[in-house]
Amino acid sequence: MNNLATRNILKWIFTFLIAMILIGCSSENNDNNFLNSSLNGEQSKEESIENNDNVENLVDLNQEKIKKLEQIEKKKEAEKAKKEKEKKEAEKAEEEKQKREAEKAEEEKKKKEAEKAKTEKKKKEAEKTKTEKQKKGVEKAKKEKKKEEASSKEKAPSKPKPKSNNSFANRVIDLTNAERKKAGLNPLKKHQQLMKSAQAYSVDMYERGVMDHNGSKKYGDFPGVINAYVSSYRSIAENIAQGHPTPEAVVTGWMNSPGHRGNILNPNFTHIGVGYVSPEHYWTQHFLAE
């Protein structure tokens, strides 16, 4: 049961009670009039009629008030319903507004992300192009360098073939043993495999254009060349030189160098081999102790 129905019932009850009270009063007056009917017969009838008219007027008046109250309630209900409707419409409009704003924000976000992705893609492509360009430039430079080196190599005059000199090699052995004799040492014996290793290393230094105990592409570092020709020994040593034109000059140079002199006058060595090539005068001495 709604509030309006409850109010109507209460109004009707209130009206009924008022009517009953008035009717009771009217009945009481009628009884009094009956007792005094002999004196006031006509007056009683008039009062009764008048009371009945008052009740009817009061009922009519209450009905009009009730109608007005009902109209006021209906008006309030209508205004309330109108406000509720307006509220719902406003809420719906706000929701739609927020939805549109959210969709717009989402579209702008997607647009920014797309622009960012596009920018990053262009950047990566530019970096890739730059890297490829640099790579091509490096490769081109390498090719040009190789081409220049090849061209220079072709244009550069080739070295003359190295020439050996057995008499120079034997003369170095004699001079070496003379120095050992001065020091009271036994002479060194000529060793054929050491002669081969010493000659091979003089040729190797000449071809490389470097005087060094290490760095040979063919034999590696010392004692690689001796190991290539001699299978067993107790100890070995090597003297090298470059630029001395004669056996006397190279032996003198070695004797003036403490390290080389130590190898020549080492009492433990028993065998020797000597190598020589011209025109740049590369010398090699190999010593061995069996």
Order of alpha helices (4+ residues) and beta strands (2+ residues): alpha-alpha-beta-alpha-beta-alpha-alpha-beta-alpha-alpha-beta-beta
